[in-house]
Amino acid sequence: MNPQVPFYIEALLFLITAIIVTFILYSVRFALKSMNADKSKRFKTLLVTSLLILSWLVISSLIAFNGTLFDFTSTPPKLLLILIPPVLAISYISSSKRVNALIDEIPPSWLIYIQSFRILMELLLWLLFIKQIIPVQMTFEGINYDILTGLSAPLIAYYVFSEMKWPKVTALLWNFAGLLLVTNIFLVAFLSTPSPMRQFLNEPANTIVAYFPFVWIPAFIVPFAYLMHVLSIKQIFRSNNQ
């Protein structure tokens, strides 16, 4: 049975998703303009990007609506249906010369500032915990420290890239720390699901990711956080080699 989630929590998830999608499209548009791409190429690229994002959000939603993900006992886990495509996408995007050309045009501070969305994400998880929908270990009251990434992102972006008072290695180390923190909550969340691999036995188990729209957390939001760290790291290394 679908847990009764208050509307304001779902609305917060839609807001986070909208912020991410808007950032992606605005950044692509900015990069294309910086490259002096003609209007037809800009339109085509933005259209394709929009369709790819929308398609994945719809596909992951349909998988959730179908109830497929609620089978936590299967081997391999059905959650792989929504985890493998983002992993492949991250691998392609981070190695694509075309994408790297676009990334070079985006101010490096942007890839860090956007990670502030994780403050909202941690608030959402905490609200779900308060409503007894997810376990405590998935929140900042437990062993999820990912809010530190969101809180520190504006400081890193501002002092490293806007004011240039801190060395770039600070942003580099911050990105690696951010990857560790998001990996930590991903593992905690996965090991809190009612699967044979479950390690956290306190209730409630983490089943919310099997439902719409919360399926977007592992399918879109967490991969986006990973991707921003990977692209920021690559951007910093390339700038140091120039």
C-alpha positions in Angstrom: 0.0 0.0 0.0 1.3 3.4 -0.9 2.3 5.3 2.3 0.2 8.4 3.0 2.6 11.2 2.2 1.5 14.7 2.9 1.1 16.9 -0.2 3.7 19.4 1.0 6.4 16.8 1.1 5.5 15.7 -2.5 5.5 19.3 -3.5 9.0 19.8 -2.1 10.2 16.8 -4.2 8.6 18.4 -7.3 10.3 21.7 -6.4 13.8 20.0 -6.1 13.3 18.2 -9.4 12.2 21.4 -11.1 15.2 23.3 -9.7 17.5 20.6 -11.1 15.9 20.5 -14.6 15.9 24.3 -14.8 19.6 24.4 -13.9 20.4 21.8 -16.5 18.5 23.5 -19.3 19.8 27.0 -18.3 23.4 25.8 -18.2 23.2 24.1 -21.6 21.6 27.2 -23.1 24.3 29.4 -21.5 27.1 27.2 -22.8 25.7 27.1 -26.3 25.4 30.9 -26.4 29.0 31.2 -25.1 30.1 28.9 -28.0 28.2 31.2 -30.4 26.1 28.3 -31.6 23.4 29.2 -34.1 19.8 29.4 -33.0 18.8 26.1 -34.8 21.6 24.2 -33.0 20.6 25.8 -29.7 17.0 24.8 -30.2 17.8 21.3 -31.2 20.2 20.7 -28.3 17.8 22.1 -25.8 14.9 20.1 -27.2 16.8 16.8 -27.2 18.1 17.5 -23.6 14.5 18.3 -22.5 13.1 15.2 -24.1 15.7 12.9 -22.6 15.1 14.2 -19.1 11.3 14.1 -19.5 11.5 10.6 -21.0 13.5 9.2 -18.1 11.3 10.9 -15.5 8.2 9.4 -17.2 9.8 5.9 -17.6 10.9 5.7 -14.0 7.4 6.9 -12.9 5.7 4.2 -15.0 8.0 1.6 -13.5 7.0 2.8 -10.0 3.3 3.0 -10.9 3.5 -0.6 -12.2 4.5 -1.8 -8.7 7.6 -3.5 -10.1 10.0 -1.9 -7.6 8.0 -3.0 -4.6 9.5 -6.5 -5.0 12.4 -6.0 -2.7 13.1 -9.7 -2.3 14.1 -10.4 -5.9 17.7 -11.3 -7.0 19.0 -9.1 -8.5 17.1 -6.3 -6.9 14.4 -4.7 -9.1 15.8 -1.3 -8.1 18.5 -1.9 -10.6 15.9 -1.0 -13.3 16.2 2.6 -12.2 19.8 2.6 -11.1 21.6 1.2 -14.2 20.4 3.8 -16.7 21.6 6.8 -14.7 25.0 5.1 -14.1 25.3 4.6 -17.9 24.3 8.2 -18.5 26.9 9.5 -16.0 29.5 7.4 -17.7 28.6 8.7 -21.1 28.2 12.4 -20.2 31.4 12.5 -18.2 33.4 11.1 -21.1 31.7 12.8 -24.0 33.8 15.3 -25.9 30.7 17.2 -26.9 29.5 17.5 -23.3 33.0 18.4 -22.0 33.0 21.3 -24.6 29.8 22.6 -23.1 31.1 22.1 -19.5 34.1 24.2 -20.3 31.8 27.2 -21.0 29.9 26.9 -17.7 31.4 28.9 -14.8 32.9 26.4 -12.4 31.1 28.0 -9.4 27.8 26.9 -10.9 28.5 23.2 -10.6 29.1 23.7 -6.9 26.4 26.3 -6.1 23.7 23.9 -7.4 24.7 21.3 -4.8 22.9 23.5 -2.3 19.7 21.7 -3.4 20.9 19.0 -1.0 19.7 21.2 1.9 16.2 20.8 0.6 16.7 17.1 0.0 17.8 16.6 3.6 14.8 18.6 4.8 12.5 16.3 2.7 14.1 13.2 4.2 13.7 14.6 7.7 10.0 15.4 7.0 9.5 11.8 5.8 11.1 10.5 9.0 8.9 12.8 11.2 5.9 11.2 9.4 7.3 7.8 10.2 7.8 6.9 6.5 11.5 6.4 6.5 14.0 5.3 9.2 16.0 7.7 11.3 19.4 6.6 9.8 18.5 8.2 6.5 18.3 11.6 8.1 20.7 14.1 9.6 19.4 12.9 13.0 20.9 9.5 12.1 24.0 8.8 10.0 23.2 10.9 6.9 25.6 13.8 6.9 24.9 14.9 3.3 23.4 18.2 4.5 27.0 19.3 5.1 27.6 19.3 1.4 24.6 21.5 0.7 25.5 23.9 3.5 29.1 24.3 2.5 28.5 24.5 -1.3 27.9 28.3 -1.4 31.1 28.9 0.7 33.2 26.7 -1.6 31.8 28.2 -4.8 32.2 31.8 -3.5 35.6 31.8 -1.9 37.3 29.5 -4.5 35.8 30.7 -7.8 34.1 34.1 -7.2 36.5 35.7 -4.7 39.4 33.3 -5.5 40.6 33.6 -1.9 40.8 29.8 -1.4 42.9 27.5 -3.7 41.2 25.2 -6.2 42.4 22.2 -4.3 39.8 23.2 -1.7 37.0 22.7 -4.2 38.6 19.5 -5.4 38.8 18.0 -1.9 35.2 19.2 -1.3 34.0 17.4 -4.4 35.6 14.1 -3.2 34.1 14.6 0.2 30.7 15.2 -1.4 31.0 12.0 -3.4 31.7 10.1 -0.2 28.7 11.7 1.6 26.2 11.0 -1.1 27.5 7.4 -1.4 27.1 7.0 2.3 23.4 8.0 2.2 22.8 5.9 -0.9 24.2 2.8 0.8 22.3 3.5 4.1 19.1 3.9 2.1 19.7 0.7 0.1 20.6 -1.3 3.2 17.4 0.0 4.9 15.1 -1.5 2.2 13.3 -4.8 3.2 15.6 -6.8 0.9 17.7 -9.9 1.8 20.7 -7.4 2.0 19.0 -5.3 4.7 21.3 -4.3 7.5 19.3 -1.7 9.4 16.4 -3.6 11.0 14.7 -0.7 12.7 11.3 0.3 11.4 10.0 1.6 9.1 11.9 0.1 6.3 12.8 2.2 3.4 10.1 1.5 0.8 9.2 5.0 -0.3 11.7 4.9 -3.2 9.4 2.3 -4.9 6.6 4.8 -5.2 5.9 7.9 -7.4 7.3 10.5 -7.2 9.9 9.4 -4.7 11.3 7.0 -7.3 12.9 10.1 -8.8 15.3 10.3 -5.8 17.4 7.3 -6.8 16.5 7.6 -10.5 17.3 11.3 -11.1 18.2 13.4 -8.0 21.0 11.3 -6.5 22.6 10.6 -10.0 22.5 14.4 -10.6 24.4 15.0 -7.4 27.0 12.4 -8.5 27.3 13.9 -12.0 27.8 17.5 -10.7 30.7 16.3 -8.5 32.3 14.3 -11.4 32.0 17.2 -13.9 33.3 19.7 -11.4 36.3 17.5 -10.7 37.0 17.1 -14.4 36.6 20.9 -14.9 39.0 21.7 -12.2 41.7 19.3 -13.5 41.3 20.6 -17.0 41.7 24.3 -15.8 44.8 23.3 -13.9 46.3 21.7 -17.1 45.7 24.7 -19.3 
